[in-house]
Amino acid sequence: MAGLPIGNLDDAPPRLLRALEAADIIAAEDTRRLRQFASRAGLRLGGDSGARVVSYYDANEARRADELLAELRAGRDVLVVTDAGMPGVSDPGYRLVAACAAAGVPVTSVPGPTAVTTALVLSGLPTDRFCFEGFAPRKGQAAHFAGLAGERRTMVFFESPHRLAATLAAMAEAFGADRRAAVCRELTKTYEEVRRAPLGELAQWARGEVRGEITLVVAGAVPEDAPREPEDLVAAVAAHEAEGATRKDAIRDVARELGVPKREVYDAVHR
């Protein structure tokens, strides 16, 4: 499994380039885009002997996984790549890894950029605890988001541009229009944009034309009885310190427990 850059070619690590040149078989979500990437990177897939490139996408993943497993058992080096990011993260890859694990066939990963953690870091929302929710369902969004309304971890979603406005509106309805969020668009590309605002404002903004690859980051729920005044945060940190925690750990734990940014707790303690 190999993670391809999510936008900027310079993010391709040397190990990825070596793997692409050494593989006997390369299974790609989009073979055309893979060949374009190889051309831009100045490399030959499979090196001098050349690799056999096959398609590996949602519609043929189950059938192709069996074929690739047979190739691996025969001793061939198989590399799985997707259009961008890591295989298996809202992209094909899981079935093959699961089949290899069941058959005792070794699998390794060439780590690479992923929109999930890139967007999370850029969102300005708490990063100490988060969950990845992938693409929201096309039908039953209201019930789906209602089930996540109490989730206290920061949530990361993928979304397509034409569904963005409707998804943000459904989130605002389920989570509250004031829930903090970030729309991360075209990450690592020329027109990268990160728009941070409450869900209600983002839903209004998204009614205009929005293009590109989209990753949404939404703050987790804050318990209704959670203290938010600075003196309450200071008291909560002091309580943790009294139990033996360092100030750094106490600030981190209070931020996580109350669902507030760690910087907010830090500023309250050090004001």
C-alpha positions in Angstrom: 0.0 0.0 0.0 1.4 3.4 -0.9 0.1 6.9 -0.2 0.4 9.3 -3.2 0.6 13.1 -2.7 -2.8 14.7 -2.3 -1.9 17.7 -4.5 1.8 18.8 -4.3 4.2 16.5 -6.2 7.0 17.5 -4.0 5.3 15.6 -1.1 6.2 12.3 -2.8 8.9 10.7 -0.6 11.9 8.8 -2.1 10.6 5.5 -0.8 7.4 5.9 -2.8 9.3 6.6 -6.0 11.5 3.5 -5.4 8.4 1.4 -4.7 6.8 2.5 -7.9 9.9 1.6 -9.9 10.4 -1.8 -8.1 6.8 -3.2 -8.2 5.9 -6.1 -10.5 2.3 -5.2 -10.5 0.7 -1.8 -9.6 -3.0 -1.7 -8.8 -4.3 1.8 -9.3 -7.7 3.4 -8.7 -7.1 5.4 -11.9 -4.4 4.1 -14.2 -4.4 7.2 -16.3 -3.7 9.5 -13.3 -1.0 7.1 -12.1 0.8 7.3 -15.4 0.5 11.1 -15.4 2.0 11.1 -11.9 4.9 8.9 -13.0 5.5 11.1 -16.0 5.6 14.3 -13.9 7.9 12.5 -11.4 10.2 11.4 -14.1 10.1 7.7 -13.3 9.3 4.5 -15.1 6.7 2.2 -13.4 8.4 -1.1 -12.7 11.8 0.1 -13.8 13.5 -1.4 -16.8 11.4 -4.5 -16.8 8.2 -2.5 -16.5 5.3 -3.1 -14.2 1.9 -4.5 -15.1 -0.6 -1.8 -14.3 -4.2 -2.9 -13.5 -7.3 -1.0 -12.4 -8.4 -1.3 -8.8 -11.5 0.7 -7.9 -14.8 0.4 -6.0 -16.7 -1.6 -8.6 -14.0 -4.2 -9.1 -12.3 -4.2 -5.7 -13.8 -7.5 -4.5 -12.9 -9.5 -7.6 -9.5 -7.8 -8.1 -8.5 -8.5 -4.4 -8.6 -12.2 -5.1 -6.5 -11.8 -8.2 -3.9 -9.7 -6.5 -3.8 -12.1 -3.5 -3.0 -14.9 -6.0 -0.1 -12.8 -7.5 1.3 -12.1 -4.0 1.2 -15.8 -3.2 3.1 -16.5 -6.4 5.9 -14.2 -5.0 5.2 -11.1 -7.1 5.5 -7.6 -5.6 2.1 -5.9 -5.8 1.8 -2.2 -5.0 -1.7 -0.6 -4.4 -2.1 3.1 -5.0 -5.1 5.5 -5.2 -5.6 8.8 -6.9 -4.3 10.7 -3.8 -3.8 9.9 -0.2 -3.7 6.4 1.4 -5.5 3.3 0.0 -8.2 2.1 2.4 -9.1 5.6 3.6 -12.4 6.1 1.8 -10.6 4.5 -1.2 -10.1 0.9 -2.3 -7.5 -1.2 -0.3 -9.3 -2.6 2.8 -10.5 -5.8 1.2 -7.0 -6.7 -0.1 -5.3 -6.0 3.3 -8.0 -8.1 5.1 -7.6 -10.9 2.6 -3.8 -10.8 3.0 -4.1 -10.8 6.8 -6.4 -13.8 6.7 -4.0 -15.7 4.4 -0.9 -14.8 6.3 0.6 -12.8 3.4 2.8 -9.9 4.6 1.6 -6.4 3.9 3.4 -3.1 4.5 2.7 0.5 3.8 4.6 3.4 2.3 3.2 6.3 4.4 2.2 9.4 2.5 0.2 12.6 2.8 -3.5 12.2 3.8 -6.2 14.9 3.7 -7.6 13.6 7.0 -4.7 14.7 9.2 -3.7 17.6 7.0 -7.2 19.2 7.4 -7.3 18.4 11.1 -4.1 20.2 11.7 -5.1 23.2 9.7 -8.6 23.5 11.1 -7.7 25.1 14.4 -9.9 22.7 16.2 -8.8 20.3 19.0 -6.5 17.6 17.6 -5.9 15.4 20.7 -8.9 13.2 20.0 -10.6 12.9 16.6 -12.5 10.5 14.5 -12.8 10.0 10.7 -16.3 9.7 9.4 -15.6 9.5 5.6 -18.4 10.5 3.3 -21.8 11.1 4.8 -24.6 9.0 3.3 -26.5 10.4 0.4 -29.8 9.4 2.0 -30.8 9.7 5.6 -28.3 12.5 6.5 -30.5 13.9 9.2 -30.6 10.7 11.1 -26.9 10.1 10.5 -25.8 13.4 11.8 -28.3 13.2 14.7 -26.4 10.1 15.8 -23.2 12.0 15.8 -24.5 15.1 17.6 -23.1 13.9 21.0 -19.7 12.9 19.6 -17.1 14.8 21.7 -14.2 14.1 19.5 -13.3 16.4 16.5 -14.9 14.9 13.4 -13.4 14.7 9.9 -15.5 14.2 6.8 -14.9 14.0 3.1 -17.5 15.7 0.8 -18.0 16.5 -2.9 -18.4 20.2 -3.9 -21.9 19.7 -5.3 -23.2 18.2 -2.0 -21.3 20.6 0.3 -24.0 23.2 0.9 -26.7 20.6 1.7 -24.3 18.7 4.0 -23.3 21.8 5.9 -27.0 22.8 6.3 -27.8 19.3 7.6 -24.8 19.5 10.0 -26.0 22.9 11.3 -29.4 21.5 11.9 -28.1 18.4 13.8 -25.1 19.9 15.6 -26.2 23.5 16.0 -25.5 26.5 13.8 -22.9 27.7 16.2 -20.8 24.6 16.2 -17.3 25.4 15.1 -16.0 23.9 11.8 -13.6 24.3 8.9 -14.0 23.7 5.2 -10.6 22.7 3.8 -10.4 22.9 0.0 -7.7 21.8 -2.5 -5.2 20.9 0.3 -1.6 21.3 -0.7 -2.6 22.6 -4.1 -2.1 26.1 -5.7 -5.6 27.3 -4.6 -5.6 25.8 -1.1 -8.2 27.4 1.1 -9.2 26.8 4.8 -12.4 28.6 5.8 -13.1 28.5 9.6 -16.5 29.6 10.9 -19.6 28.2 12.7 -21.6 25.7 10.7 -24.4 28.1 10.0 -22.1 30.6 8.4 -20.3 28.0 6.3 -23.7 26.6 5.1 -24.6 30.1 3.8 -21.2 30.6 2.2 -21.3 27.2 0.4 -24.5 28.2 -1.5 -22.2 29.9 -3.9 -19.9 28.0 -6.3 -17.3 25.9 -4.5 -14.9 23.7 -6.4 -12.2 21.2 -5.7 -11.5 18.4 -3.2 -13.2 19.1 0.1 -12.5 17.9 3.6 -14.7 19.0 6.5 -13.6 19.3 10.1 -16.2 19.8 12.8 -15.7 20.4 16.5 -17.0 17.8 18.9 -19.9 18.3 21.2 -19.5 20.2 24.5 -21.5 18.8 27.4 -24.3 21.2 28.4 -23.0 21.5 31.9 -19.4 22.0 31.0 -17.7 25.1 32.4 -16.5 27.6 29.9 -15.7 30.7 32.0 -11.9 31.3 32.5 -12.2 30.9 36.3 -13.9 27.5 35.7 -11.2 26.3 33.4 -8.5 27.4 36.0 -10.3 25.5 38.7 -10.6 22.4 36.5 -6.8 22.5 35.8 -6.0 23.0 39.5 -8.1 20.0 40.3 -6.1 17.8 38.0 -2.8 19.2 39.3 -4.0 18.4 42.8 -4.3 14.8 41.7 -0.7 14.7 40.6 -0.9 15.8 36.9 1.7 18.2 35.5 0.3 21.5 34.4 0.8 20.6 30.7 -1.0 17.3 31.1 -3.8 19.0 33.2 -4.4 21.6 30.5 -4.5 18.9 27.8 -6.9 16.7 29.8 -9.3 19.6 30.7 -9.4 20.7 27.0 -10.2 17.2 26.0 -12.8 16.6 28.7 -14.6 19.9 28.1 -14.3 20.0 24.3 -12.6 23.4 24.3 -9.4 24.4 22.5 -6.3 23.7 24.5 -5.1 27.2 23.8 -8.3 28.5 25.5 -7.5 26.6 28.6 -3.8 27.6 28.5 -4.7 31.3 28.2 -7.1 31.1 31.1 -4.4 29.5 33.3 -1.7 31.9 32.3 -3.5 35.2 31.9 
